[in-house]
Every structure is written in structure tokens, then in C-alpha cells.
């Protein structure tokens, strides 16, 4: 089907600021370590449960929101 992902390398979540990719990858690795979720070297997480990937995504989102709130309030020490 035309609108569906055909493989793990086909990404639909394109970054608005591609230069932020390395910082986001670092954040993902830190979050995974804090939650005890190991990320495979190739980055493919298709064999993980929804609970594992969802908790990781939720934690990352929480951290990003905290960072944005601090930046908006004028505090940038994270």
C-alpha cells in the first residue's frame, strides 16, 4: 500500500531541524539507560513490546517538554 511504511529504514517522522538529530539520539540513549531499556546497535526496535517503546517515547517527550518549559521561562540550565 502506498501510505504505509515498507521497512524499518523508511521514516515518517522527519525532523524539522535535522541538525538536532545527534542531540535527540543522545537523549534517546540517556532515557533508555535510565529506564533500563537496551537499544540495539542497528537501532531497530521492532521486537520490543509496545510497553517498552511507549515508556521510552513518553519519557523522552516528558524530558523535551521540561526542556522547552525551562527555555521559555528563561532558565536554560538542564
PyMOL Python script that loads the backbone (N, CA, C, O; Angstrom):
from pymol import cmd

cmd.read_pdbstr("""\
ATOM      1  N   UNK A   1       0.844  -1.190   0.000  1.00  0.00           N
ATOM      2  CA  UNK A   1       0.000   0.000   0.000  1.00  0.00           C
ATOM      3  C   UNK A   1       0.879   1.239   0.000  1.00  0.00           C
ATOM      4  O   UNK A   1       1.971   1.235   0.569  1.00  0.00           O
ATOM      5  N   UNK A   2       0.416   2.261  -0.618  1.00  0.00           N
ATOM      6  CA  UNK A   2       1.229   3.448  -0.850  1.00  0.00           C
ATOM      7  C   UNK A   2       1.557   4.220   0.423  1.00  0.00           C
ATOM      8  O   UNK A   2       2.684   4.700   0.543  1.00  0.00           O
ATOM      9  N   UNK A   3       0.657   4.365   1.364  1.00  0.00           N
ATOM     10  CA  UNK A   3       0.874   5.215   2.518  1.00  0.00           C
ATOM     11  C   UNK A   3       1.535   4.545   3.712  1.00  0.00           C
ATOM     12  O   UNK A   3       1.799   5.206   4.716  1.00  0.00           O
ATOM     13  N   UNK A   4       1.806   3.252   3.625  1.00  0.00           N
ATOM     14  CA  UNK A   4       2.348   2.545   4.777  1.00  0.00           C
ATOM     15  C   UNK A   4       3.857   2.434   4.677  1.00  0.00           C
ATOM     16  O   UNK A   4       4.422   2.436   3.583  1.00  0.00           O
ATOM     17  N   UNK A   5       4.505   2.335   5.833  1.00  0.00           N
ATOM     18  CA  UNK A   5       5.952   2.123   5.868  1.00  0.00           C
ATOM     19  C   UNK A   5       6.259   0.757   5.291  1.00  0.00           C
ATOM     20  O   UNK A   5       5.624  -0.234   5.651  1.00  0.00           O
ATOM     21  N   UNK A   6       7.226   0.704   4.402  1.00  0.00           N
ATOM     22  CA  UNK A   6       7.602  -0.552   3.766  1.00  0.00           C
ATOM     23  C   UNK A   6       8.746  -1.252   4.477  1.00  0.00           C
ATOM     24  O   UNK A   6       8.993  -2.429   4.210  1.00  0.00           O
ATOM     25  N   UNK A   7       9.444  -0.587   5.358  1.00  0.00           N
ATOM     26  CA  UNK A   7      10.561  -1.203   6.058  1.00  0.00           C
ATOM     27  C   UNK A   7      11.014  -0.340   7.200  1.00  0.00           C
ATOM     28  O   UNK A   7      10.517   0.768   7.401  1.00  0.00           O
ATOM     29  N   UNK A   8      11.955  -0.852   7.941  1.00  0.00           N
ATOM     30  CA  UNK A   8      12.384  -0.131   9.134  1.00  0.00           C
ATOM     31  C   UNK A   8      13.191   1.118   8.819  1.00  0.00           C
ATOM     32  O   UNK A   8      13.319   1.985   9.683  1.00  0.00           O
ATOM     33  N   UNK A   9      13.740   1.243   7.617  1.00  0.00           N
ATOM     34  CA  UNK A   9      14.530   2.415   7.269  1.00  0.00           C
ATOM     35  C   UNK A   9      13.689   3.531   6.665  1.00  0.00           C
ATOM     36  O   UNK A   9      14.201   4.629   6.444  1.00  0.00           O
ATOM     37  N   UNK A  10      12.436   3.283   6.398  1.00  0.00           N
ATOM     38  CA  UNK A  10      11.535   4.290   5.859  1.00  0.00           C
ATOM     39  C   UNK A  10      10.913   5.044   7.024  1.00  0.00           C
ATOM     40  O   UNK A  10      10.046   4.515   7.720  1.00  0.00           O
ATOM     41  N   UNK A  11      11.352   6.269   7.237  1.00  0.00           N
ATOM     42  CA  UNK A  11      10.909   7.027   8.405  1.00  0.00           C
ATOM     43  C   UNK A  11       9.865   8.051   8.016  1.00  0.00           C
ATOM     44  O   UNK A  11      10.024   8.771   7.030  1.00  0.00           O
ATOM     45  N   UNK A  12       8.806   8.114   8.785  1.00  0.00           N
ATOM     46  CA  UNK A  12       7.764   9.104   8.528  1.00  0.00           C
ATOM     47  C   UNK A  12       7.875  10.286   9.481  1.00  0.00           C
ATOM     48  O   UNK A  12       7.142  11.266   9.340  1.00  0.00           O
ATOM     49  N   UNK A  13       8.777  10.205  10.441  1.00  0.00           N
ATOM     50  CA  UNK A  13       8.921  11.285  11.417  1.00  0.00           C
ATOM     51  C   UNK A  13      10.158  12.120  11.081  1.00  0.00           C
ATOM     52  O   UNK A  13      11.175  12.050  11.771  1.00  0.00           O
ATOM     53  N   UNK A  14      10.056  12.897  10.027  1.00  0.00           N
ATOM     54  CA  UNK A  14      11.171  13.739   9.598  1.00  0.00           C
ATOM     55  C   UNK A  14      11.375  14.875  10.588  1.00  0.00           C
ATOM     56  O   UNK A  14      10.412  15.453  11.092  1.00  0.00           O
ATOM     57  N   UNK A  15      12.625  15.188  10.858  1.00  0.00           N
ATOM     58  CA  UNK A  15      12.952  16.245  11.801  1.00  0.00           C
ATOM     59  C   UNK A  15      12.742  17.612  11.163  1.00  0.00           C
ATOM     60  O   UNK A  15      13.081  17.820   9.998  1.00  0.00           O
ATOM     61  N   UNK A  16      12.190  18.528  11.918  1.00  0.00           N
ATOM     62  CA  UNK A  16      12.036  19.907  11.463  1.00  0.00           C
ATOM     63  C   UNK A  16      13.410  20.565  11.394  1.00  0.00           C
ATOM     64  O   UNK A  16      13.692  21.344  10.483  1.00  0.00           O
ATOM     65  N   UNK A  17      14.258  20.244  12.364  1.00  0.00           N
ATOM     66  CA  UNK A  17      15.632  20.764  12.410  1.00  0.00           C
ATOM     67  C   UNK A  17      16.573  19.555  12.349  1.00  0.00           C
ATOM     68  O   UNK A  17      16.913  18.983  13.385  1.00  0.00           O
ATOM     69  N   UNK A  18      16.991  19.167  11.146  1.00  0.00           N
ATOM     70  CA  UNK A  18      17.841  17.972  11.014  1.00  0.00           C
ATOM     71  C   UNK A  18      19.128  18.038  11.832  1.00  0.00           C
ATOM     72  O   UNK A  18      19.657  16.999  12.225  1.00  0.00           O
ATOM     73  N   UNK A  19      19.635  19.229  12.092  1.00  0.00           N
ATOM     74  CA  UNK A  19      20.850  19.379  12.888  1.00  0.00           C
ATOM     75  C   UNK A  19      20.662  18.894  14.324  1.00  0.00           C
ATOM     76  O   UNK A  19      21.649  18.667  15.025  1.00  0.00           O
ATOM     77  N   UNK A  20      19.447  18.736  14.767  1.00  0.00           N
ATOM     78  CA  UNK A  20      19.160  18.295  16.131  1.00  0.00           C
ATOM     79  C   UNK A  20      19.221  16.774  16.274  1.00  0.00           C
ATOM     80  O   UNK A  20      19.047  16.256  17.377  1.00  0.00           O
ATOM     81  N   UNK A  21      19.463  16.059  15.192  1.00  0.00           N
ATOM     82  CA  UNK A  21      19.429  14.602  15.214  1.00  0.00           C
ATOM     83  C   UNK A  21      20.377  14.002  16.251  1.00  0.00           C
ATOM     84  O   UNK A  21      19.974  13.118  17.007  1.00  0.00           O
ATOM     85  N   UNK A  22      21.621  14.462  16.301  1.00  0.00           N
ATOM     86  CA  UNK A  22      22.576  13.864  17.245  1.00  0.00           C
ATOM     87  C   UNK A  22      22.163  14.120  18.692  1.00  0.00           C
ATOM     88  O   UNK A  22      22.325  13.250  19.548  1.00  0.00           O
ATOM     89  N   UNK A  23      21.631  15.309  18.965  1.00  0.00           N
ATOM     90  CA  UNK A  23      21.170  15.610  20.326  1.00  0.00           C
ATOM     91  C   UNK A  23      19.968  14.735  20.693  1.00  0.00           C
ATOM     92  O   UNK A  23      19.861  14.284  21.833  1.00  0.00           O
ATOM     93  N   UNK A  24      19.079  14.497  19.753  1.00  0.00           N
ATOM     94  CA  UNK A  24      17.926  13.636  20.017  1.00  0.00           C
ATOM     95  C   UNK A  24      18.350  12.185  20.218  1.00  0.00           C
ATOM     96  O   UNK A  24      17.789  11.485  21.061  1.00  0.00           O
ATOM     97  N   UNK A  25      19.335  11.735  19.450  1.00  0.00           N
ATOM     98  CA  UNK A  25      19.843  10.376  19.636  1.00  0.00           C
ATOM     99  C   UNK A  25      20.480  10.226  21.015  1.00  0.00           C
ATOM    100  O   UNK A  25      20.309   9.200  21.674  1.00  0.00           O
ATOM    101  N   UNK A  26      21.208  11.240  21.444  1.00  0.00           N
ATOM    102  CA  UNK A  26      21.823  11.220  22.774  1.00  0.00           C
ATOM    103  C   UNK A  26      20.751  11.180  23.859  1.00  0.00           C
ATOM    104  O   UNK A  26      20.871  10.435  24.832  1.00  0.00           O
ATOM    105  N   UNK A  27      19.709  11.981  23.690  1.00  0.00           N
ATOM    106  CA  UNK A  27      18.600  11.991  24.644  1.00  0.00           C
ATOM    107  C   UNK A  27      17.930  10.619  24.697  1.00  0.00           C
ATOM    108  O   UNK A  27      17.572  10.140  25.772  1.00  0.00           O
ATOM    109  N   UNK A  28      17.761   9.988  23.529  1.00  0.00           N
ATOM    110  CA  UNK A  28      17.149   8.661  23.475  1.00  0.00           C
ATOM    111  C   UNK A  28      18.008   7.646  24.222  1.00  0.00           C
ATOM    112  O   UNK A  28      17.485   6.811  24.959  1.00  0.00           O
ATOM    113  N   UNK A  29      19.317   7.716  24.036  1.00  0.00           N
ATOM    114  CA  UNK A  29      20.210   6.776  24.715  1.00  0.00           C
ATOM    115  C   UNK A  29      20.196   6.990  26.239  1.00  0.00           C
ATOM    116  O   UNK A  29      20.189   6.026  27.005  1.00  0.00           O
ATOM    117  N   UNK A  30      20.191   8.250  26.667  1.00  0.00           N
ATOM    118  CA  UNK A  30      20.139   8.552  28.103  1.00  0.00           C
ATOM    119  C   UNK A  30      18.832   8.068  28.708  1.00  0.00           C
ATOM    120  O   UNK A  30      18.823   7.474  29.786  1.00  0.00           O
ATOM    121  N   UNK A  31      17.725   8.322  28.012  1.00  0.00           N
ATOM    122  CA  UNK A  31      16.415   7.902  28.511  1.00  0.00           C
ATOM    123  C   UNK A  31      16.339   6.384  28.596  1.00  0.00           C
ATOM    124  O   UNK A  31      15.834   5.842  29.579  1.00  0.00           O
ATOM    125  N   UNK A  32      16.830   5.702  27.586  1.00  0.00           N
ATOM    126  CA  UNK A  32      16.815   4.236  27.592  1.00  0.00           C
ATOM    127  C   UNK A  32      17.633   3.692  28.757  1.00  0.00           C
ATOM    128  O   UNK A  32      17.223   2.738  29.418  1.00  0.00           O
ATOM    129  N   UNK A  33      18.782   4.297  29.003  1.00  0.00           N
ATOM    130  CA  UNK A  33      19.624   3.853  30.109  1.00  0.00           C
ATOM    131  C   UNK A  33      18.916   4.064  31.448  1.00  0.00           C
ATOM    132  O   UNK A  33      18.962   3.196  32.319  1.00  0.00           O
ATOM    133  N   UNK A  34      18.262   5.213  31.611  1.00  0.00           N
ATOM    134  CA  UNK A  34      17.560   5.500  32.854  1.00  0.00           C
ATOM    135  C   UNK A  34      16.392   4.547  33.075  1.00  0.00           C
ATOM    136  O   UNK A  34      16.073   4.203  34.213  1.00  0.00           O
ATOM    137  N   UNK A  35      15.754   4.122  31.988  1.00  0.00           N
ATOM    138  CA  UNK A  35      14.605   3.223  32.099  1.00  0.00           C
ATOM    139  C   UNK A  35      14.992   1.750  32.047  1.00  0.00           C
ATOM    140  O   UNK A  35      14.148   0.877  32.248  1.00  0.00           O
ATOM    141  N   UNK A  36      16.260   1.472  31.778  1.00  0.00           N
ATOM    142  CA  UNK A  36      16.713   0.083  31.710  1.00  0.00           C
ATOM    143  C   UNK A  36      16.329  -0.620  30.425  1.00  0.00           C
ATOM    144  O   UNK A  36      16.220  -1.846  30.400  1.00  0.00           O
ATOM    145  N   UNK A  37      16.120   0.138  29.349  1.00  0.00           N
ATOM    146  CA  UNK A  37      15.793  -0.428  28.048  1.00  0.00           C
ATOM    147  C   UNK A  37      17.054  -0.365  27.194  1.00  0.00           C
ATOM    148  O   UNK A  37      17.632   0.707  27.012  1.00  0.00           O
ATOM    149  N   UNK A  38      17.478  -1.507  26.673  1.00  0.00           N
ATOM    150  CA  UNK A  38      18.684  -1.511  25.846  1.00  0.00           C
ATOM    151  C   UNK A  38      18.286  -1.326  24.380  1.00  0.00           C
ATOM    152  O   UNK A  38      17.365  -1.977  23.888  1.00  0.00           O
ATOM    153  N   UNK A  39      18.989  -0.436  23.698  1.00  0.00           N
ATOM    154  CA  UNK A  39      18.723  -0.166  22.289  1.00  0.00           C
ATOM    155  C   UNK A  39      19.774  -0.912  21.472  1.00  0.00           C
ATOM    156  O   UNK A  39      20.971  -0.738  21.698  1.00  0.00           O
ATOM    157  N   UNK A  40      19.339  -1.738  20.527  1.00  0.00           N
ATOM    158  CA  UNK A  40      20.295  -2.489  19.701  1.00  0.00           C
ATOM    159  C   UNK A  40      21.188  -1.556  18.883  1.00  0.00           C
ATOM    160  O   UNK A  40      20.807  -0.422  18.591  1.00  0.00           O
ATOM    161  N   UNK A  41      22.378  -2.037  18.515  1.00  0.00           N
ATOM    162  CA  UNK A  41      23.327  -1.240  17.747  1.00  0.00           C
ATOM    163  C   UNK A  41      22.721  -0.730  16.449  1.00  0.00           C
ATOM    164  O   UNK A  41      22.988   0.404  16.051  1.00  0.00           O
ATOM    165  N   UNK A  42      21.909  -1.546  15.778  1.00  0.00           N
ATOM    166  CA  UNK A  42      21.336  -1.123  14.497  1.00  0.00           C
ATOM    167  C   UNK A  42      20.127  -0.203  14.664  1.00  0.00           C
ATOM    168  O   UNK A  42      19.605   0.317  13.678  1.00  0.00           O
ATOM    169  N   UNK A  43      19.682   0.000  15.897  1.00  0.00           N
ATOM    170  CA  UNK A  43      18.578   0.912  16.164  1.00  0.00           C
ATOM    171  C   UNK A  43      17.200   0.327  15.942  1.00  0.00           C
ATOM    172  O   UNK A  43      16.202   0.975  16.260  1.00  0.00           O
ATOM    173  N   UNK A  44      17.114  -0.879  15.407  1.00  0.00           N
ATOM    174  CA  UNK A  44      15.816  -1.499  15.128  1.00  0.00           C
ATOM    175  C   UNK A  44      15.205  -2.032  16.411  1.00  0.00           C
ATOM    176  O   UNK A  44      15.802  -2.856  17.103  1.00  0.00           O
ATOM    177  N   UNK A  45      14.013  -1.553  16.720  1.00  0.00           N
ATOM    178  CA  UNK A  45      13.354  -1.950  17.963  1.00  0.00           C
ATOM    179  C   UNK A  45      12.032  -2.670  17.700  1.00  0.00           C
ATOM    180  O   UNK A  45      11.141  -2.669  18.550  1.00  0.00           O
ATOM    181  N   UNK A  46      11.905  -3.286  16.517  1.00  0.00           N
ATOM    182  CA  UNK A  46      10.676  -3.951  16.128  1.00  0.00           C
ATOM    183  C   UNK A  46      10.302  -5.143  16.985  1.00  0.00           C
ATOM    184  O   UNK A  46       9.133  -5.530  17.015  1.00  0.00           O
ATOM    185  N   UNK A  47      11.244  -5.727  17.673  1.00  0.00           N
ATOM    186  CA  UNK A  47      10.954  -6.879  18.514  1.00  0.00           C
ATOM    187  C   UNK A  47      10.655  -6.493  19.966  1.00  0.00           C
ATOM    188  O   UNK A  47      10.437  -7.364  20.809  1.00  0.00           O
ATOM    189  N   UNK A  48      10.645  -5.197  20.255  1.00  0.00           N
ATOM    190  CA  UNK A  48      10.324  -4.730  21.605  1.00  0.00           C
ATOM    191  C   UNK A  48       8.811  -4.631  21.768  1.00  0.00           C
ATOM    192  O   UNK A  48       8.074  -4.510  20.789  1.00  0.00           O
ATOM    193  N   UNK A  49       8.364  -4.685  23.011  1.00  0.00           N
ATOM    194  CA  UNK A  49       6.932  -4.575  23.269  1.00  0.00           C
ATOM    195  C   UNK A  49       6.492  -3.115  23.167  1.00  0.00           C
ATOM    196  O   UNK A  49       7.307  -2.198  23.269  1.00  0.00           O
ATOM    197  N   UNK A  50       5.211  -2.921  22.967  1.00  0.00           N
ATOM    198  CA  UNK A  50       4.657  -1.568  22.930  1.00  0.00           C
ATOM    199  C   UNK A  50       4.891  -0.862  24.258  1.00  0.00           C
ATOM    200  O   UNK A  50       5.104   0.350  24.294  1.00  0.00           O
ATOM    201  N   UNK A  51       4.851  -1.610  25.330  1.00  0.00           N
ATOM    202  CA  UNK A  51       5.083  -1.023  26.652  1.00  0.00           C
ATOM    203  C   UNK A  51       6.501  -0.460  26.756  1.00  0.00           C
ATOM    204  O   UNK A  51       6.695   0.640  27.273  1.00  0.00           O
ATOM    205  N   UNK A  52       7.490  -1.209  26.267  1.00  0.00           N
ATOM    206  CA  UNK A  52       8.880  -0.748  26.332  1.00  0.00           C
ATOM    207  C   UNK A  52       9.099   0.487  25.457  1.00  0.00           C
ATOM    208  O   UNK A  52       9.668   1.478  25.914  1.00  0.00           O
ATOM    209  N   UNK A  53       8.659   0.431  24.224  1.00  0.00           N
ATOM    210  CA  UNK A  53       8.873   1.571  23.330  1.00  0.00           C
ATOM    211  C   UNK A  53       8.009   2.754  23.731  1.00  0.00           C
ATOM    212  O   UNK A  53       8.425   3.903  23.588  1.00  0.00           O
ATOM    213  N   UNK A  54       6.819   2.486  24.229  1.00  0.00           N
ATOM    214  CA  UNK A  54       5.936   3.566  24.668  1.00  0.00           C
ATOM    215  C   UNK A  54       6.473   4.281  25.890  1.00  0.00           C
ATOM    216  O   UNK A  54       6.378   5.504  25.992  1.00  0.00           O
ATOM    217  N   UNK A  55       7.038   3.523  26.817  1.00  0.00           N
ATOM    218  CA  UNK A  55       7.601   4.160  28.007  1.00  0.00           C
ATOM    219  C   UNK A  55       8.810   5.001  27.631  1.00  0.00           C
ATOM    220  O   UNK A  55       9.024   6.073  28.198  1.00  0.00           O
ATOM    221  N   UNK A  56       9.589   4.529  26.694  1.00  0.00           N
ATOM    222  CA  UNK A  56      10.750   5.289  26.238  1.00  0.00           C
ATOM    223  C   UNK A  56      10.311   6.565  25.525  1.00  0.00           C
ATOM    224  O   UNK A  56      10.841   7.642  25.796  1.00  0.00           O
ATOM    225  N   UNK A  57       9.354   6.450  24.623  1.00  0.00           N
ATOM    226  CA  UNK A  57       8.847   7.626  23.914  1.00  0.00           C
ATOM    227  C   UNK A  57       8.192   8.629  24.845  1.00  0.00           C
ATOM    228  O   UNK A  57       8.375   9.836  24.683  1.00  0.00           O
ATOM    229  N   UNK A  58       7.435   8.147  25.813  1.00  0.00           N
ATOM    230  CA  UNK A  58       6.790   9.025  26.777  1.00  0.00           C
ATOM    231  C   UNK A  58       7.793   9.756  27.646  1.00  0.00           C
ATOM    232  O   UNK A  58       7.626  10.937  27.949  1.00  0.00           O
ATOM    233  N   UNK A  59       8.836   9.044  28.044  1.00  0.00           N
ATOM    234  CA  UNK A  59       9.879   9.648  28.878  1.00  0.00           C
ATOM    235  C   UNK A  59      10.630  10.721  28.096  1.00  0.00           C
ATOM    236  O   UNK A  59      10.917  11.794  28.626  1.00  0.00           O
ATOM    237  N   UNK A  60      10.945  10.434  26.845  1.00  0.00           N
ATOM    238  CA  UNK A  60      11.630  11.411  26.003  1.00  0.00           C
ATOM    239  C   UNK A  60      10.759  12.645  25.822  1.00  0.00           C
ATOM    240  O   UNK A  60      11.248  13.771  25.925  1.00  0.00           O
ATOM    241  N   UNK A  61       9.489  12.446  25.556  1.00  0.00           N
ATOM    242  CA  UNK A  61       8.568  13.572  25.388  1.00  0.00           C
ATOM    243  C   UNK A  61       8.504  14.410  26.658  1.00  0.00           C
ATOM    244  O   UNK A  61       8.521  15.640  26.594  1.00  0.00           O
ATOM    245  N   UNK A  62       8.431  13.751  27.808  1.00  0.00           N
ATOM    246  CA  UNK A  62       8.401  14.458  29.087  1.00  0.00           C
ATOM    247  C   UNK A  62       9.643  15.323  29.261  1.00  0.00           C
ATOM    248  O   UNK A  62       9.552  16.480  29.673  1.00  0.00           O
ATOM    249  N   UNK A  63      10.815  14.749  28.943  1.00  0.00           N
ATOM    250  CA  UNK A  63      12.068  15.496  29.061  1.00  0.00           C
ATOM    251  C   UNK A  63      12.112  16.680  28.087  1.00  0.00           C
ATOM    252  O   UNK A  63      12.573  17.762  28.452  1.00  0.00           O
ATOM    253  N   UNK A  64      11.638  16.483  26.855  1.00  0.00           N
ATOM    254  CA  UNK A  64      11.627  17.566  25.875  1.00  0.00           C
ATOM    255  C   UNK A  64      10.704  18.702  26.311  1.00  0.00           C
ATOM    256  O   UNK A  64      11.025  19.876  26.128  1.00  0.00           O
ATOM    257  N   UNK A  65       9.565  18.348  26.883  1.00  0.00           N
ATOM    258  CA  UNK A  65       8.640  19.374  27.376  1.00  0.00           C
ATOM    259  C   UNK A  65       9.271  20.129  28.537  1.00  0.00           C
ATOM    260  O   UNK A  65       9.150  21.352  28.608  1.00  0.00           O
ATOM    261  N   UNK A  66       9.939  19.432  29.447  1.00  0.00           N
ATOM    262  CA  UNK A  66      10.619  20.100  30.560  1.00  0.00           C
ATOM    263  C   UNK A  66      11.682  21.067  30.045  1.00  0.00           C
ATOM    264  O   UNK A  66      11.799  22.188  30.540  1.00  0.00           O
ATOM    265  N   UNK A  67      12.451  20.634  29.056  1.00  0.00           N
ATOM    266  CA  UNK A  67      13.491  21.482  28.492  1.00  0.00           C
ATOM    267  C   UNK A  67      12.887  22.725  27.844  1.00  0.00           C
ATOM    268  O   UNK A  67      13.414  23.826  28.003  1.00  0.00           O
ATOM    269  N   UNK A  68      11.795  22.556  27.119  1.00  0.00           N
ATOM    270  CA  UNK A  68      11.140  23.694  26.467  1.00  0.00           C
ATOM    271  C   UNK A  68      10.563  24.656  27.502  1.00  0.00           C
ATOM    272  O   UNK A  68      10.672  25.872  27.346  1.00  0.00           O
ATOM    273  N   UNK A  69       9.950  24.118  28.557  1.00  0.00           N
ATOM    274  CA  UNK A  69       9.395  24.972  29.607  1.00  0.00           C
ATOM    275  C   UNK A  69      10.487  25.795  30.271  1.00  0.00           C
ATOM    276  O   UNK A  69      10.304  26.984  30.530  1.00  0.00           O
ATOM    277  N   UNK A  70      11.627  25.160  30.548  1.00  0.00           N
ATOM    278  CA  UNK A  70      12.738  25.881  31.158  1.00  0.00           C
ATOM    279  C   UNK A  70      13.260  26.968  30.230  1.00  0.00           C
ATOM    280  O   UNK A  70      13.567  28.076  30.671  1.00  0.00           O
ATOM    281  N   UNK A  71      13.357  26.653  28.956  1.00  0.00           N
ATOM    282  CA  UNK A  71      13.843  27.628  27.990  1.00  0.00           C
ATOM    283  C   UNK A  71      12.881  28.804  27.873  1.00  0.00           C
ATOM    284  O   UNK A  71      13.311  29.953  27.783  1.00  0.00           O
ATOM    285  N   UNK A  72      11.588  28.521  27.873  1.00  0.00           N
ATOM    286  CA  UNK A  72      10.591  29.583  27.771  1.00  0.00           C
ATOM    287  C   UNK A  72      10.555  30.454  29.021  1.00  0.00           C
ATOM    288  O   UNK A  72      10.247  31.644  28.948  1.00  0.00           O
ATOM    289  N   UNK A  73      10.867  29.863  30.155  1.00  0.00           N
ATOM    290  CA  UNK A  73      10.848  30.646  31.395  1.00  0.00           C
ATOM    291  C   UNK A  73      12.168  31.379  31.634  1.00  0.00           C
ATOM    292  O   UNK A  73      12.307  32.116  32.610  1.00  0.00           O
ATOM    293  N   UNK A  74      13.128  31.174  30.747  1.00  0.00           N
ATOM    294  CA  UNK A  74      14.392  31.876  30.867  1.00  0.00           C
ATOM    295  C   UNK A  74      15.480  31.130  31.579  1.00  0.00           C
ATOM    296  O   UNK A  74      16.594  31.638  31.710  1.00  0.00           O
ATOM    297  N   UNK A  75      15.184  29.913  32.051  1.00  0.00           N
ATOM    298  CA  UNK A  75      16.200  29.099  32.712  1.00  0.00           C
ATOM    299  C   UNK A  75      16.682  28.056  31.700  1.00  0.00           C
ATOM    300  O   UNK A  75      15.887  27.265  31.193  1.00  0.00           O
ATOM    301  N   UNK A  76      17.957  28.058  31.416  1.00  0.00           N
ATOM    302  CA  UNK A  76      18.459  27.098  30.431  1.00  0.00           C
ATOM    303  C   UNK A  76      19.449  26.120  31.030  1.00  0.00           C
ATOM    304  O   UNK A  76      20.204  25.492  30.290  1.00  0.00           O
ATOM    305  N   UNK A  77      19.472  25.971  32.335  1.00  0.00           N
ATOM    306  CA  UNK A  77      20.411  25.029  32.969  1.00  0.00           C
ATOM    307  C   UNK A  77      19.779  23.665  33.112  1.00  0.00           C
ATOM    308  O   UNK A  77      19.087  23.398  34.094  1.00  0.00           O
ATOM    309  N   UNK A  78      20.009  22.803  32.146  1.00  0.00           N
ATOM    310  CA  UNK A  78      19.466  21.444  32.194  1.00  0.00           C
ATOM    311  C   UNK A  78      20.563  20.469  32.215  1.00  0.00           C
ATOM    312  O   UNK A  78      20.317  19.264  32.255  1.00  0.00           O
TER     313      UNK A  78
END
""", "prot")
cmd.dss("prot")
cmd.show_as("cartoon", "prot")
cmd.util.cbc("prot")
cmd.orient("prot")
